[in-house]
Amino acid sequence: MRPCDRMIKKTLELAEEMLRVADDGDALREDPSCGVLYGVVRDSAFRIKKLAEKEREAHIKKGLWKEEEESDEGGDAMEEKVLKAMKEAGKPVRPGEIAKALGVESKEVSKVISELKKKGKVISPKRCYYSLNE
């Protein structure tokens, strides 16, 4: 992947992380002023994401965007571990709980959950909690 494309990809990942922070912070806030803060973070994340997606699409249309080859085995293995941990929990769980059970970073689990949501394998019954889509 070209360095400029890699930076666009990282920007998209950053925007997704900002959205997770806004959701987690909003769920845990104890006063209204924090709600304003997390609202600003969320709005900023959406604006950044929109701009980065527009740039990615421009690169794709120009034929410049090339995804780097990633090992499907690593991603699929982690997806299976996350799905198994969710099934064993038997209730909606937060990414941090799964990360602790698997001995990995919460950020890594959040990325996997995001992909599983896109595939329709995981749902969010309430903010910041996830369960299998059965």
Secondary structure, DSSP 8 states (H G I E B T S, - for coil): --HHHHHHHHHHHHHHHHHHHHHHHHHH--SHHHHHHHHHHHHHHHHHHHHHHHHHHHHHHTT--------HHHHHHHHHHHHHHHHHH-S-B-HHHHHHHHTS-HHHHHHHHHHHHHTTSEEEEETTEEEE--
